[in-house]
Amino acid sequence: MVYPGTFDPVTRGHVDIIERGACLCDHLVVGVAAIAYKTPIWSLDERVDMVRSATRHIPNVVVEGFEDLVVHFMKRVGANIMLRGLRPVSDFDYEVQFAWANRHLDPNVDIIYLMSSQEHFFVSSSLIKQMYEGGGDIRDLVPACVADRIVFGLSRARGGTHD
């Protein structure tokens, strides 16, 4: 099973889906996508490292970066099941399109959706970046092991430091 995403940054919501998804299979590969059409704050290597740090406690999880289509990555790692997290309403339209596109590219791909836990319904990587930029405290929304890296990365992205 593969759980793909950009994880820019990884959130507690992502980790919750990874923990729960890891209970459904023998081996879960978290695929960190390079995504050419997005401009991530952290490099692919930095994001892979953050996800590894945040999931170190889950023995059957492996984290790998990839730069091609998710269905090609899945073939490379020998998976035909994709795991996706689903927040109420906000994700549904996108996920229907995403599922159709991936099934179109590879009809053997099946997707399992896990509903986000209630405490993570409204958490997203974009929201975390916006909250930080506005001076908000993001520490309870991200894994403790990556909180300082988030502050450093966002400060670096805007060319300054964060007090």
Secondary structure as UniProt FT lines:
FT   STRAND          2..5
FT   TURN            8..9
FT   HELIX           12..22
FT   TURN            23..24
FT   STRAND          28..33
FT   TURN            36..37
FT   HELIX           44..55
FT   TURN            56..57
FT   TURN            59..60
FT   STRAND          61..66
FT   HELIX           70..77
FT   STRAND          81..86
FT   TURN            88..91
FT   HELIX           92..105
FT   TURN            107..108
FT   STRAND          110..115
FT   HELIX           118..120
FT   TURN            121..122
FT   HELIX           125..133
FT   TURN            134..135
FT   TURN            139..141
FT   HELIX           144..157
FT   TURN            158..159
//
